[in-house]
Amino acid sequence: MDKFTTESLAQFCIAQSNAFDPDDWFVQLAINPEAVALVARYLSMTSWYGHEEELEQIVAATFASAGDSHTLQRESQLIGFDLPHFSYTVRIGITRTRIEPETHTGPARTSPVSAAEPRVMPAT
């Protein structure tokens, strides 16, 4: 599987972490069923992503095999999916959306301070 697909799925999952919609996952399934089923199963097994029940329903709808993390790793290798890179990318992306929300939801609204306005420092 190419890096573009991995990155695209990672960006999709980052966006879904804050605005989860199972219907969007089924659209993705139509594009790349093996990878999306694998990603849904992986994320349903994590403690940091959330949406475990919805992801498990998506996995059940794909008829993907159940298994532990070793099975998941083996299956990711069989389809050439870089699971460690995907996991890292999603975690970093989610962290960035929490730290820098203005880059993902638009700029923060602040009133501009003109150069003519003096800044007053609090007395210590």
N, C-alpha and C positions, 0 to 999 in steps of 0.2 A: 504494500500500500504506500502511496506516495506521501511526502511530507505535507503537501497542500491539503490532502484529505484529512490528515491528522490535525493540522492547524485549523481547518474549517470546523471540524467537529468540536475542537477545544473552544473556539470562539462561540459556537452555538451553545455549548454547555455553560460557559461563563454567563451569557445572556440569560439562559434559562434558570440559573441559580437564584436570580432575584425576581423573575417573572415566569415561573414555571407554567407551561401549558402542554399537557399531554398530546393534544392534537398536533402541535408543532413537531413532536417526536415522531408521530406517525407519518408526517410528510417527509421527514428525514429518512425514515425506514424505507420509503419508496425509492430513495436515491441510492442508499448503500446499506442494505439490510444487515449484512454480517457485522459491519463496523458499528452501526448504531446499536444493535442488540448487545454487542460486546461492551460498548461504552455504558449503556443503560445498566447492564448487570454489574459492571465494575463500580459505577457510582452508587448503586443501591447497596453495595457492600461496604462503602466507606462510612466513617463517622463524621466527616467534615462537609459533605455536600448537601445532605438533606433530601427531602422528597423520596424517601426510601419506598414507601408504599406505592406511589405512582410509578416509580421506576420498575418496581417488581411486576406491576400490572403490564407495563410495556414489554418487559422481558417475556412474561407469560404469553402475551399476544404474538410474539415472534416465534414461539416454539423453540427458543434457544435452550440448550441443555443447561441444567442446573449444575452447580459444582462449586468447589472451593477456590481459593485464590490460586492454587497450583494449576487447576484446570483452566482457569481464566488466563493465566500467563501462557500456558501451552497453546490455547486457542488463538491468543493474540499473535504469537509467533507464527502459527500456521497461516494466518492471513497477512502477515507482514505488518502488523500494527504495533507501533512503538508505544506501548502502554506506559512505561516510565516517563517518557517525554510528554505524552498526553497528560498524565497526572500532574506533572510539574507545571505545565502550561496552564491548566485549569486552576490549580491552586494559586499560582502567581496572579492570574487574571482576576480571580475573585477577590484576592487581597487588594489588588490595585483599585477595583471598583469600590471597595469599602474605604480605602484611604483617600482616593482622588475621585469622589463622586461627580464633581463638576465636569470631568472629561468624558463621562459616560451619560450624564443626564443634561448636559448643557452647562454653560458657565454659571458660576455662583453669582447671585445678584447682590451687588454691593453698591453703595453710593460712592461716586468718585470724589476724591479729595483733591481740590485744586491746589496749585502751588502757592496761591495767595493766602490760603487758610493756614494759620499757624497750628502746629501740633502742640497740644498741651500735655506735658508729662505730669503724672501724679506726684504730689509731694511725698517725700519719704521721711 
